[in-house]
Amino acid sequence: MNIYGMRYLYGLIFGMIATVASSCSGGPEKESISPDYPRIYPDYVNVTIPVNIAPLNFMMGDTCRRIIVRIEGKTGSIQVRSGNKVRIPIRKWKKLLEANEGDSVYVSTEALIGNNCVRYRRFGIFVSTDRIDPYLSYRLIEPGYEVWNRLTIRERNLTNFSERILADNNLTGDGCINCHIYAGQDPGISFFHIRHSRGGTIIQRNGIIRKINTRTDSTVSAGVYGSWHPGGRFIAFSTNVIIPGFHTKGDRRLEVYDTISDVVILDTEKDHVISSPRTSLRNSFETFPAFSADGTRLYFCSAAAARMPENYKSVRYSLCSVDFDAATGKTGQSVDTIISAYGTGKSVSEPKCSPDGRYLLFTSFDYGNFPVWHEEADLHLLDLRTMTIDTLAAVNSHRSDSYHSWSSGSRWFVFASKRDDGMYGKPYFAHTDSSGKASKPFLMPQRDPSFYDMFLKSYNIPEFSKESTSFDSRDIRRAFGKLEAEKVTFVKN
C-alpha cells in the first residue's frame, strides 16, 4: 500500500470514532451521524497540501443553516462556527500547519441541515513538507473567443489571498495579451505578448523591459507558444497561423487548429531568430516547444501536415526532441520521436519538463493541438528515466485538464481544469511524491469559498514563480506607449 493509501486508511479508522464536541443547533429536533464525508465545495476531502498554502475555506449547500468545524492535528486545533461558509483564521491556520508539517490534520464537521443536526465522517488533510512556490500568475479571460473587453494577467500570493495586476489590456490598446512565461520560475526573467499594432513580445529582466517584434519576412508569424532556456538567453517559439472553428453540435464549442506552424529559437542577446530544418519542415506542423531542465534538448510537438479544416480530426501530434547547443543556439542533426501519435492514437500537447529533469508532463487528447475545449483532454506524466507513462488517474477528471506548469521543487504542479462546469478553467494543484505518485488535486483557495460561483472568468496558463515580480501594469503601460518594437534578424541553422 502506498503512502496515500496508508493515510486514507488511518483517516478512515479514526473518522469512524470522531465526533464534534459541541452541538450545532443547541437542541435540534433530530440528530444523526452520517457515514459519509460532508459534501463541501471546494472538495478538500483527503487532499495533500503544502505547509505554506492559504486557508482551505469551504462551504456547504444553501440548505445548511449552521456549521461547526474542528481541525486538529497531533499539535493544536482550530474550531470555527459559522453559517454555511467556513472561513479559517489565517494566523491560526498557519500555526496549525507548521506544527503538523509532515503529518495529517483532521477535519470534523457538524452541520444543521433544516432541523437535523448531522455529524459527518471525519476526513484528513496531509500537510506535506514540500513547499510550493508562493506566487502564481495567470491570465483571466472570458471562456469564449475574441472577447477582449477586460483581459488581465495577474499574480496571486498563494500563502494568503492577495492578488495584483501585472498587465491590463485596457491600458495597452485593448489588444490581446497572452503567453506569460518565467525562466525557471524566476520572476526576474519573463516574457509575454501584446497583440497590437504597437505591441510586441515584452521581455523583462530584473525590471528592465524590452519590446521586440519577433516576426520576420522569413517566418510565418511572430512568436506564439514559448519556452525559456534555463540559461535565460534563448527562447524557443512556435510560429503559427492559428484558425478558430466553431462546432454546430452542443458537445463541443470551439476548435482551434494550425494551418502552418514551425519552431524557431530567439537569441535575446544577438536579436536573432534561428530557424532549423529539423523543426521547420514543410510537410509537418511543429508547435509547443519546451527545453529540457538541463537545456541540452528541445522538446516539441509534431504532426504530418494536412489540408485544414477538412482534416482537422485526423491531425495528431507526436512528442519529439532534438539536441540543443546553448553555445551556438543551434539544434542537432536528428530528431527523436519520444511518443508516437501513430502508436497511441492520441495527440500530445503542451510538454513541460520538471525542474529536476525527472519528468515531462503533457496533455493527451483525441486529435489536434489545442486541448482546452476537448473534454477528453487529460494530463499524463512521462518518467524520463524509465520512459514509462502514468495516466494520472488520481488527477484527471471527465472534462478538460490542461495548461500545466511545475513548481521549482518538482513536487507540485498546477493545471487549469474545467471539471466543475465544463466552461471555466480553474487552477488546481497536485503533489507528486519521490516515486512520482500523484495525489488528489485541490482547487486554489479563496477568502470567500463562494468566489468561484460568482467569478465569470477562466484561469489561463497558470505559472509558478518563486518570488513576486518587480513590474506591474503601470510599467507595461509605459513600455507599450513609449517603446518602439525592436526588430530581429532571421538566421538559418
ZIVENTA-V83338 format. One line per field, one symbol per residue. ss: DSSP state (A for helix, B for strand, O for the rest). burial: I if it has 9 or more other C-alpha atoms within 8 Angstrom, else O. A space follows every 10 residues. Layout:
ss->???
burial->???
//
This chain:
ss->OOAAAAAAAA AAAAAAAOOO OOOOOOOOOB BBBBBBBOOO BOOOOOOBBB OOOOOOOBBO OOOBBBBBBB BBOOOOBBBB BBOOBBOOOA AAAAAAAAAO OOOBBBBBBB BBBOOBBBBB BOBBBBBBOO OOOOBBBBBB BOOOOOOOOO OBBBBBBOOO OOBBBBBBAA AOOOOBBBBB BBBOOBBBBB BBBBBOOOOB BBBBBOOBBB BBBOOOOOOO OOOOOBBBOO OOOBBBBBBB BBBBBBOOOO OOOBBBBBBB BBBBBBBOOO OBBBBOOOOO OOOBBBBBBB BOOOOOBBBB BBBBOOOOOO OAAAOBOBBB BBBBBOOOOB BBBBBBBBBO AAAAOOBBBB BBBOOOOOBB BBBBBOOBOO AAAOOOOBBB BBBOOOOOBB OOOOOOOOOO BBBBBBOOOO OBBBBBBOOO OOOOOBBBBB BBOOOOOBOO OBBOOOOOOO AAAAOOOBBB BBBBBOOOOO OOAAAAAAAA AAOOOBBOBB BBO
burial->OOOOOIIIOO IIOIIIOIOI OOIIOOOIOO OOOIOOIOOI IIIIOIIIII IIIIIOIIII OOOIIIIIII IIIOOOIIOI IIIIIIIIOI OIIIOIIOOI IOIIIIIIII IIIOOIIIII IIIIIIIIOO IIIIIIIIII IIOOOOOIOI IIIIIIIIOI IOOOIIIIII IIOIIIIIII IIIOIIIIII IIIIIIOOII IIIIIOOOII IIIIIIOOOI IIIIIIIIII OIIIIIIIII IIOOOOIOOO OIIIIIIIII IIIIIIIIOO IIIIIIOIII IOOIIIIIII IIIOIIIIII IIIIIOOOOO IIOOIIIIII IIIIIOOOII IIOOIOIOII IOOOOIIIII IIIIIOIIII IIIIIIIIII IIIIIIIIII IIIIOOOOOO OIOOIIOOII IIIIIIIIII IIIIIIIIIO OIOIIIIIII IIOOOOOIII IIIIIIIIII IOOOOOIIII IIIIIIIOOO IIIOOIIIII OOIOIOOIOI OOO
//
